Amino acid sequence: MSDLESRITSWYEQREEMSPENHEARRDVELVIAKLDDGQIRVAELNARGEVVVHEWVRQAILLLFRLRGLTHYEVGPFEYLDKLELKHDYARRGVRVVPGASARRGSFLSPGVILMPSYVNVGAWVGRDSMVDTWATVGSCAQIGANVHLAGGVGIGGVLEPANAVPVVIEDDAFIGSRCMIVDGARVGRGSVVGAGCVLNPSIPVIDADSGVEVSRGYVPDYCVAVSASRRRSYPGGEFFLPCVLIIRRLTEGERHNKVALNEILRDHGVAT
């Protein structure tokens, strides 16, 4: 455990007593936010076994920030804000393209080559190299987005600051998330997978293999899959109902993943758009 981690953990144990007058605690927390902003540290990442590892002390620092800062008024062009955390800046140096209407909060990290259409990225989020956050998409607090990912229009990637030990949403490298998908509550999309438009994925949603009918997971689309929104019949005392699920309709090869025309044809065959 580093000295900074140890101090943040100690401050967090005293969080009920924290206020903007706690200058020593604020100094440590501001250092964590600066390191998040520059990508030196992150809230969560995949280890060598492919497991999501959450660095809880980093998330604790974000939570402390809102106790240690007061509201600040500032203006950006014609827009007025009143918040405890300013927006990111210096995009040219970072190699990030930001279209008017997009905003990212300080303490999020945008890798070189990222494109933000009019969209929003919250504190603690990580967006990997050459990924696109498309129009009206949202990347919630602490969400982890890999490299070469496309979050299509209106995608909602859930954030998580609390409860303690909750796992953020993870979208792995080369994934494509179709329009209006909602990926929340620590759900995960594997490397190279394609999720068709309108899917809802959370840890209670079953992910089912279309060929076998077997439930392969809950809240996790494995690597190199094409998955679409579906429903399955369930009987209850009050009648029969259709509950949501996610259906894996195709396993991809590496070549198929990069052939957008082929992917669109696969989805259209199943009545799904991107």
C-alpha positions in Angstrom: 0.0 0.0 0.0 1.4 3.4 -1.0 1.6 6.3 1.4 -1.1 8.1 -0.6 -3.4 5.1 -0.6 -2.9 4.8 3.2 -3.7 8.4 3.8 -6.8 8.3 1.6 -8.1 5.3 3.4 -7.5 7.0 6.8 -9.3 10.2 5.6 -12.2 8.1 4.3 -12.7 6.6 7.8 -13.1 10.1 9.0 -15.4 11.2 6.2 -18.3 12.3 8.4 -16.0 15.0 9.8 -14.7 16.2 6.5 -15.3 19.7 5.2 -13.5 22.2 3.0 -11.5 23.3 6.0 -9.6 20.0 6.1 -6.8 21.3 4.0 -4.4 18.3 4.4 -7.1 15.9 3.4 -8.1 18.0 0.4 -4.4 18.2 -0.7 -4.3 14.4 -0.9 -7.6 14.0 -2.6 -6.8 16.7 -5.2 -3.6 14.7 -5.9 -5.7 11.6 -6.6 -8.0 13.6 -8.9 -5.0 15.0 -10.8 -3.6 11.5 -11.3 -7.0 10.2 -12.5 -7.2 13.1 -14.9 -3.8 12.3 -16.4 -4.4 8.5 -16.5 -1.6 7.7 -14.0 -4.1 5.7 -11.9 -7.6 4.4 -12.5 -10.5 3.2 -10.5 -10.6 -0.3 -12.0 -8.8 -2.5 -14.5 -8.5 -6.1 -15.7 -5.8 -8.3 -14.2 -3.8 -11.0 -16.0 -6.6 -13.5 -15.4 -9.2 -11.2 -17.0 -10.8 -10.3 -13.6 -12.0 -6.8 -12.8 -9.9 -5.4 -10.0 -11.4 -2.3 -8.2 -9.0 0.1 -6.5 -11.4 1.1 -3.8 -9.2 3.8 -2.3 -9.3 5.7 -5.6 -13.1 5.7 -5.5 -13.0 6.7 -1.9 -11.0 9.8 -2.9 -13.6 10.8 -5.4 -16.3 10.5 -2.7 -14.2 12.6 -0.3 -13.8 15.3 -2.9 -17.4 16.2 -2.7 -17.1 16.7 1.0 -13.9 18.7 0.7 -15.0 21.1 -2.0 -17.6 23.8 -2.0 -19.7 24.9 -4.9 -17.9 27.0 -7.5 -19.5 29.2 -10.1 -17.8 29.4 -13.5 -18.6 30.1 -17.1 -17.6 28.4 -20.4 -18.6 30.6 -23.3 -22.4 31.3 -22.9 -22.8 28.4 -20.4 -23.0 28.9 -16.7 -22.1 26.2 -14.2 -22.3 25.7 -10.4 -20.5 22.6 -9.3 -17.9 21.1 -7.1 -15.7 19.8 -10.0 -14.7 21.6 -13.1 -14.6 20.3 -16.7 -11.5 18.8 -18.4 -9.5 21.0 -20.7 -6.3 21.1 -22.8 -7.7 18.6 -25.3 -5.2 19.4 -28.1 -2.3 18.4 -25.9 -4.1 15.2 -25.0 -4.8 14.3 -28.6 -8.6 14.2 -28.0 -11.3 15.5 -30.4 -14.2 17.1 -28.6 -17.3 18.3 -30.7 -19.3 21.2 -29.3 -21.9 20.0 -26.9 -19.6 17.3 -25.4 -18.2 17.6 -21.9 -16.0 15.5 -19.6 -15.5 16.1 -16.0 -12.0 16.6 -14.5 -10.9 13.3 -13.0 -12.0 11.3 -16.0 -9.3 10.1 -18.4 -9.5 10.3 -22.2 -6.8 8.5 -24.1 -5.2 9.9 -27.3 -7.4 9.4 -30.3 -10.7 9.5 -28.4 -13.6 11.3 -30.1 -16.4 12.9 -28.0 -19.5 13.7 -30.0 -22.1 15.8 -28.0 -21.9 13.5 -25.0 -20.9 13.3 -21.3 -18.1 11.5 -19.4 -18.2 11.6 -15.6 -15.4 11.6 -13.0 -13.4 8.4 -12.5 -14.3 7.1 -16.0 -11.5 5.8 -18.3 -11.9 5.8 -22.1 -9.3 4.0 -24.1 -7.3 5.0 -27.2 -9.2 5.7 -30.4 -12.7 5.1 -28.9 -15.7 7.1 -29.9 -18.4 8.3 -27.5 -21.2 9.1 -29.9 -24.0 11.6 -29.8 -26.0 11.7 -26.5 -24.0 8.8 -25.1 -23.1 8.9 -21.4 -20.1 7.3 -19.7 -21.0 7.2 -16.0 -18.6 7.7 -13.0 -15.8 5.1 -12.8 -16.9 3.2 -15.9 -14.0 1.6 -17.8 -14.1 1.8 -21.6 -11.4 0.0 -23.6 -9.5 0.9 -26.8 -11.2 1.1 -30.2 -14.7 1.0 -28.7 -17.7 2.6 -30.3 -20.5 3.7 -28.0 -23.3 4.5 -30.5 -25.9 7.3 -30.2 -27.7 7.4 -26.9 -25.8 4.6 -25.2 -26.0 4.8 -21.4 -23.0 3.4 -19.5 -23.9 3.3 -15.9 -21.7 4.8 -13.2 -21.0 3.6 -9.7 -19.5 5.6 -6.8 -21.4 3.8 -4.1 -22.0 1.3 -2.5 -18.5 0.3 -1.4 -16.9 -2.5 -3.4 -19.4 -2.2 -6.2 -17.8 -3.1 -9.6 -18.0 -0.5 -12.4 -19.2 -1.3 -15.9 -16.4 -2.6 -18.1 -16.5 -2.4 -21.9 -13.4 -4.2 -23.2 -11.3 -3.4 -26.3 -12.8 -3.4 -29.8 -16.4 -3.7 -28.6 -19.4 -2.0 -30.4 -22.4 -1.0 -28.3 -25.4 -0.2 -30.4 -27.7 2.8 -30.2 -29.8 3.3 -27.0 -28.2 0.3 -25.2 -28.2 0.6 -21.4 -25.2 -1.2 -19.8 -25.4 -0.7 -16.0 -24.7 -1.9 -12.4 -21.3 -3.5 -13.1 -22.3 -5.4 -16.3 -19.5 -6.3 -18.7 -19.0 -6.6 -22.5 -16.1 -8.7 -23.6 -13.4 -7.9 -26.1 -14.6 -7.6 -29.8 -18.2 -8.1 -29.0 -21.1 -6.4 -30.7 -24.3 -5.5 -28.7 -27.3 -4.7 -30.9 -29.4 -1.6 -30.5 -31.6 -1.3 -27.5 -30.1 -4.0 -25.3 -30.4 -3.6 -21.5 -27.6 -5.4 -19.7 -27.2 -5.6 -15.9 -26.1 -8.4 -13.5 -29.7 -9.8 -13.3 -30.2 -10.1 -17.1 -29.5 -13.6 -18.4 -27.2 -13.9 -21.4 -28.3 -17.0 -23.4 -26.7 -18.9 -26.3 -29.2 -19.0 -29.2 -27.9 -22.3 -30.6 -28.1 -24.3 -27.3 -30.6 -22.3 -25.2 -28.1 -22.4 -22.4 -27.7 -19.5 -20.1 -24.0 -18.6 -20.3 -23.8 -15.8 -17.8 -25.7 -13.0 -16.1 -24.7 -9.4 -17.1 -21.7 -10.4 -19.1 -21.4 -10.8 -22.9 -18.3 -12.9 -23.5 -15.6 -12.1 -26.0 -16.3 -11.9 -29.8 -20.1 -12.4 -29.6 -22.9 -10.7 -31.4 -25.7 -10.2 -28.9 -29.2 -8.8 -29.2 -32.1 -7.9 -27.0 -34.7 -10.7 -26.5 -37.2 -12.0 -24.0 -38.2 -15.4 -22.6 -41.5 -16.6 -21.2 -41.9 -17.1 -17.5 -44.9 -18.3 -15.6 -46.1 -16.7 -12.4 -49.3 -17.1 -10.3 -50.7 -14.0 -12.0 -50.0 -15.4 -15.5 -47.3 -15.7 -18.1 -44.9 -12.9 -18.8 -42.0 -12.2 -21.0 -38.8 -11.1 -19.2 -35.8 -9.5 -20.9 -32.7 -11.4 -21.7 -29.7 -11.0 -24.1 -29.3 -13.5 -26.8 -26.0 -14.5 -28.4 -26.7 -15.1 -32.0 -23.2 -15.4 -33.4 -19.7 -16.1 -32.3 -17.2 -14.0 -34.3 -13.8 -14.6 -35.8 -11.3 -11.8 -35.6 -11.8 -11.0 -39.3 -15.6 -10.7 -38.9 -15.2 -8.3 -36.0 -13.6 -5.7 -38.3 -16.0 -6.1 -41.2 -18.7 -3.6 -40.4 -20.7 -4.6 -43.5 -20.8 -8.2 -42.4 -21.8 -7.2 -38.9 -24.6 -5.1 -40.1 -25.9 -8.0 -42.2 -25.8 -10.3 -39.2 -27.9 -7.9 -37.2 -30.3 -7.1 -40.0 -30.9 -10.9 -40.4 -32.2 -10.8 -36.9 -34.2 -7.6 -37.2 -31.7 -5.5 -35.2 -30.1 -2.2 -36.2 -26.8 -0.8 -34.9 
